[in-house]
């Protein structure tokens, strides 16, 4: 069993995430604790108000939401009663046995798993500490439950083939089936709010959703095709119509996901922001920035136009499975702000003698600076000098010519 714990600030967002899965027939509510009605008679407001009533007893605590997923290995035979028993045992062992919580069985992945939503504010107004909960109480509970319920240990489960999505390898598998598996897996696992963000994740698995050229009939009719990509990111093979894929992930259906995901991803925004801020306090280059965040489980996708100008940046949090544009997080995380950040860091970096090389005219210039139209740094550093260079050379030429003329006379 693998337990994943996410703390947040939005009870509504965590609850909506699971309720939306229920609405899509990808999950069902199978259990709960501490609610005053039978589960089948609870509507969304009943569930939310029960949790929010507790949260209001201590409004000084901002992080008041706990969203847990218990994941089991492929092949585990787990009926509803057993899943409920495991969830109840787990919650008691981590100190939440008396808290109201809801248990959802999800059916949107290859492995069996449940999600649990609760709050850490007690009826007395006291807060249950979440500090190191995953490393201490949760880890201890996991090991005990694995033995008591004869479950496959997490050490073996996490290494199982097929637990994660796999890239489409054109020619090595049936294209339509491979694309379908990737698209279905990403829609059910990730929270994205527009087509570019969806594609940012899809491209990791050699797939792209394509609307066609803006003047095309398909684009005007809001059509959508899915392509396999080769190792260089180029489209390959024959595209698959969205309507022919299982679940029909058409543009219209995706747009309904976009709207719902705007709300459900909110609980994860602040924790993503905190991780990015930790890197922004350093003087990182673009490559260093990307590598530092990758070590924190965050993938950064930079989008540049043909001239090399950065026009977009996307952050994919692989832990919470959420996707944010930089501007969605805040003005300071937009493409313009990050481009300025990289340029400032490049300018402030001290130059060494080994960083210089001779150009064709014998002038010494930094070797790490490119004179292509992709560089904005060269314009700011050497623009004036380069503009003055031709006039200086012309003056020298005229001086030599005048001196030769005086010698002849």
C-alpha positions in Angstrom: 0.0 0.0 0.0 1.2 3.5 -0.8 -0.2 6.4 1.2 0.0 9.9 -0.2 -0.9 12.9 2.0 -1.7 16.4 0.7 -2.5 19.2 3.1 -4.2 22.3 1.7 -6.4 25.4 2.4 -9.5 24.5 0.5 -12.0 22.0 1.8 -14.3 22.8 -1.1 -11.6 22.1 -3.7 -10.6 18.7 -2.2 -14.3 17.7 -2.0 -15.1 18.9 -5.5 -12.2 16.9 -6.9 -13.8 13.7 -5.6 -17.4 14.7 -6.3 -16.5 15.5 -9.9 -15.0 12.1 -10.3 -18.3 10.6 -9.0 -20.2 12.7 -11.5 -18.0 11.3 -14.3 -18.6 7.7 -13.1 -14.9 7.5 -12.3 -15.5 7.2 -8.5 -18.1 6.4 -5.9 -18.6 7.3 -2.2 -18.1 4.1 -0.3 -17.7 5.2 3.3 -17.4 7.9 5.9 -17.3 8.9 9.5 -18.9 11.5 11.8 -21.7 12.6 9.5 -25.3 12.9 11.0 -27.0 11.4 8.0 -26.7 8.1 6.1 -24.2 8.6 3.3 -26.7 8.0 0.5 -28.7 11.0 1.8 -25.9 13.4 1.9 -25.7 16.1 -0.8 -22.7 18.2 -1.6 -23.6 21.0 0.8 -24.2 18.5 3.7 -20.7 17.2 3.2 -19.0 20.5 2.8 -20.8 22.3 5.7 -20.0 19.5 8.1 -16.2 19.9 7.4 -16.4 23.7 7.2 -18.2 24.0 10.5 -15.2 22.5 12.2 -12.8 24.6 10.3 -14.5 27.8 11.4 -13.8 26.9 15.1 -10.2 27.9 14.5 -9.9 30.4 11.7 -6.3 31.2 12.6 -5.4 27.9 11.0 -5.2 28.4 7.3 -4.1 24.9 6.4 -7.2 23.0 7.4 -7.6 20.4 4.7 -6.3 16.8 4.5 -6.6 14.9 1.2 -5.2 11.4 1.4 -5.0 8.7 -1.2 -4.4 5.0 -0.3 -3.1 3.1 -3.4 -2.9 -0.6 -3.8 -1.1 -2.9 -6.2 -2.5 -4.2 -9.4 -4.1 -7.5 -8.8 -5.1 -6.8 -5.2 -8.6 -8.3 -4.6 -10.2 -5.5 -2.5 -14.0 -5.5 -2.1 -15.7 -2.3 -0.8 -16.0 -3.7 2.8 -12.3 -4.3 2.9 -11.4 -0.9 1.5 -13.6 0.7 4.1 -12.0 -1.3 6.9 -8.5 -0.3 5.7 -9.5 3.3 5.5 -11.0 3.3 9.0 -8.0 1.6 10.5 -5.6 3.9 8.8 -7.4 7.1 9.9 -7.5 5.8 13.5 -3.7 5.1 13.5 -2.7 8.5 12.2 -4.9 10.3 14.8 -8.0 11.1 12.7 -10.3 8.3 13.9 -12.7 10.7 15.6 -12.7 13.3 12.8 -15.5 13.4 10.1 -14.2 12.1 6.8 -15.4 10.7 3.5 -14.0 7.7 1.6 -14.1 7.6 -2.2 -13.2 4.6 -4.2 -11.7 5.7 -7.5 -11.9 3.7 -10.7 -9.9 5.9 -13.0 -6.5 4.1 -12.9 -5.1 0.6 -13.5 -4.6 0.1 -9.7 -7.2 0.1 -7.0 -7.1 3.2 -4.7 -9.3 5.3 -2.4 -9.3 9.0 -1.6 -10.1 10.4 1.9 -11.1 14.0 2.6 -11.1 15.4 6.1 -10.1 18.4 8.2 -7.5 18.7 11.0 -9.6 21.1 13.1 -11.3 19.3 16.0 -14.7 20.1 17.6 -12.8 21.8 20.5 -11.1 24.1 18.0 -7.7 22.5 18.6 -5.6 21.7 15.5 -4.2 18.2 14.8 -0.6 18.7 13.8 0.3 17.8 10.2 4.0 18.2 10.7 5.8 15.1 9.3 2.6 13.2 9.4 3.6 11.3 6.2 7.0 10.2 7.6 5.9 9.3 11.1 2.4 8.1 11.9 1.4 7.4 8.3 4.5 5.3 7.6 4.0 3.3 10.8 0.3 2.8 10.0 1.1 1.6 6.5 3.5 -1.1 7.6 1.1 -2.5 10.2 -1.9 -2.4 7.8 0.1 -4.2 5.1 0.6 -7.1 7.4 -2.8 -7.2 9.0 -4.7 -7.1 5.6 -2.1 -9.2 3.7 -1.4 -6.4 1.2 1.5 -6.2 -1.2 4.2 -3.9 0.4 4.8 -0.4 -0.9 8.4 -1.4 -1.7 7.2 -3.9 -4.3 4.1 -1.9 -5.4 6.0 1.2 -6.4 8.2 -0.8 -8.7 5.4 -2.6 -10.5 5.4 -2.2 -14.3 2.3 -0.4 -15.5 1.8 1.7 -12.3 2.8 4.8 -14.2 1.8 6.0 -17.6 4.2 4.9 -20.4 5.3 6.8 -23.5 3.8 6.0 -26.9 6.5 4.4 -29.0 5.3 4.6 -32.6 5.6 1.3 -34.4 6.1 -0.7 -31.3 2.5 -0.9 -30.2 -1.0 -0.3 -31.7 -1.2 3.5 -32.0 -4.8 4.0 -31.2 -4.7 1.9 -28.1 -1.5 3.5 -26.8 -2.8 7.0 -27.4 -6.1 6.2 -25.7 -4.3 4.9 -22.6 -2.2 8.0 -22.3 -5.1 10.4 -22.9 -7.5 8.6 -20.5 -4.8 8.4 -17.9 -3.8 12.1 -18.0 -7.4 13.3 -18.0 -8.2 11.2 -14.9 -5.0 12.0 -13.1 -4.0 15.6 -13.9 -5.7 18.9 -13.4 -5.2 21.3 -16.3 -7.3 24.3 -17.4 -6.7 24.8 -21.1 -5.5 22.9 -24.2 -1.8 24.1 -24.0 -1.5 22.9 -20.4 -3.1 19.6 -21.4 -0.6 19.3 -24.3 2.3 20.2 -21.9 1.5 16.9 -20.1 0.6 14.9 -23.2 4.0 15.7 -24.9 5.8 13.9 -22.0 4.2 10.8 -23.3 4.7 11.5 -27.0 1.2 12.5 -27.7 -0.3 15.9 -28.8 -3.9 17.1 -29.1 -4.2 19.2 -32.3 -7.0 21.5 -33.5 -5.4 22.1 -36.9 -4.5 25.4 -38.6 -6.7 28.4 -37.6 -8.1 28.7 -41.1 -8.9 25.0 -41.4 -12.4 23.6 -41.3 -11.5 21.4 -38.4 -10.5 24.4 -36.3 -13.6 26.3 -37.2 -15.8 23.3 -36.3 -14.0 22.9 -32.9 -12.6 19.5 -34.0 -9.7 17.7 -32.3 -7.2 15.1 -33.4 -4.6 13.2 -31.4 -1.2 12.5 -32.9 1.7 10.3 -31.8 5.0 12.1 -31.7 8.5 10.8 -32.5 11.6 11.3 -30.3 12.1 14.8 -31.6 8.5 15.9 -31.0 7.3 15.7 -34.6 3.9 14.3 -35.5 4.1 10.8 -36.9 1.7 8.3 -38.4 -2.1 8.8 -38.8 -4.0 11.1 -36.4 -6.8 9.7 -34.3 -10.2 11.5 -34.1 -11.1 12.5 -30.5 -14.6 11.1 -31.0 -13.2 7.7 -31.8 -11.2 7.4 -28.6 -12.7 5.8 -25.5 -14.5 8.4 -23.5 -14.6 10.8 -26.5 -12.1 13.4 -25.2 -13.4 16.1 -27.7 -12.7 19.8 -27.3 -16.2 20.3 -25.9 -15.7 17.6 -23.3 -12.2 18.9 -22.4 -13.6 22.4 -21.9 -16.0 21.1 -19.2 -12.9 19.6 -17.5 -11.1 22.9 -17.8 -13.8 24.7 -15.8 -14.0 22.1 -13.1 -10.2 21.8 -12.7 -9.9 25.6 -12.1 -11.6 25.0 -8.7 -10.1 21.6 -7.8 -6.5 22.6 -8.4 -6.7 25.6 -6.1 -5.6 23.8 -2.9 -2.2 23.0 -4.6 -1.3 26.5 -5.8 0.3 27.8 -2.6 2.6 24.8 -2.1 3.7 25.0 -5.8 4.4 28.7 -5.3 6.5 28.0 -2.2 8.7 25.6 -4.1 9.2 28.0 -6.9 10.0 30.9 -4.5 12.7 28.7 -2.9 14.5 28.5 -6.3 13.9 32.2 -7.2 15.9 33.3 -4.1 19.0 31.9 -5.9 20.7 33.3 -9.0 19.8 30.4 -11.3 20.2 30.3 -15.0 17.3 28.9 -17.1 18.8 25.4 -17.1 19.6 25.6 -13.3 16.1 26.9 -12.6 14.6 24.0 -14.5 16.9 21.4 -12.9 16.3 22.7 -9.3 12.5 22.5 -9.7 12.8 19.0 -11.3 14.5 17.8 -8.1 11.3 19.0 -6.2 9.0 17.0 -8.5 8.1 20.0 -10.7 8.6 20.0 -14.5 9.0 23.4 -16.2 8.1 23.9 -19.9 9.4 27.0 -21.6 7.7 28.1 -24.8 9.8 30.3 -27.2 8.9 31.7 -30.6 11.0 31.6 -33.7 13.2 34.5 -32.6 13.9 32.9 -29.3 11.6 35.1 -27.2 10.0 33.4 -24.2 6.3 33.8 -24.5 5.0 31.2 -22.1 6.0 29.0 -19.1 4.1 26.1 -17.7 4.6 24.3 -14.4 3.7 20.6 -14.0 3.6 19.4 -10.4 4.1 15.7 -10.7 3.2 15.1 -7.0 -0.2 16.8 -6.9 -0.7 16.2 -10.7 -1.6 19.9 -11.2 -0.7 22.1 -14.2 -0.3 25.9 -13.9 0.7 28.7 -16.3 3.2 31.0 -14.7 0.7 33.9 -14.9 -1.9 31.8 -13.1 0.4 31.6 -10.1 1.1 35.3 -10.1 2.6 38.2 -12.1 6.1 37.4 -10.8 6.0 33.9 -12.3 5.0 34.9 -15.8 7.2 34.5 -18.9 8.1 38.2 -18.9 9.1 38.1 -15.2 11.2 34.9 -15.5 12.9 36.2 -18.7 14.0 39.3 -16.8 15.1 37.1 -13.9 17.3 35.0 -16.1 18.8 38.1 -17.8 19.6 39.8 -14.5 21.4 36.6 -13.3 23.4 36.4 -16.5 24.5 40.1 -16.3 25.4 39.7 -12.6 27.5 36.6 -13.3 31.3 37.6 -13.1 33.2 37.1 -16.3 36.6 35.3 -16.4 39.4 35.6 -18.8 38.5 32.2 -20.2 35.0 33.5 -21.0 36.4 35.7 -23.8 37.2 34.9 -27.4 38.4 37.0 -30.4 36.0 37.9 -33.1 37.0 38.2 -36.8 38.1 41.8 -36.3 40.3 41.0 -33.3 37.9 42.5 -30.7 37.5 40.6 -27.5 34.0 39.7 -26.6 32.4 37.3 -24.0 32.4 33.8 -25.5 29.1 32.9 -23.7 27.2 35.6 -25.5 25.6 34.9 -28.9 25.2 37.6 -31.6 22.1 35.9 -33.0 18.8 37.6 -33.0 17.8 35.3 -30.1 19.9 37.3 -27.7 18.4 40.1 -25.6 21.4 40.3 -23.3 23.8 41.3 -26.1 21.5 44.2 -27.0 21.5 45.6 -23.5 25.3 45.0 -22.9 27.0 45.9 -26.2 24.3 47.6 -28.4 25.9 51.0 -28.2 29.4 49.7 -28.7 28.5 47.7 -31.8 26.6 50.7 -33.3 29.7 52.9 -32.8 32.1 50.4 -34.2 31.5 51.1 -38.0 31.8 54.9 -37.5 35.1 54.4 -35.6 36.5 52.2 -38.4 35.4 54.8 -41.0 37.2 57.6 -39.1 40.4 55.5 -39.0 40.2 54.8 -42.7 39.8 58.5 -43.5 42.8 59.4 -41.3 45.1 56.9 -43.1 43.9 58.1 -46.5 44.6 61.7 -45.5 48.1 60.8 -44.1 49.1 59.1 -47.4 47.9 62.1 -49.4 50.1 64.4 -47.3 53.1 62.2 -47.8 52.7 62.3 -51.6 52.6 66.1 -51.5 
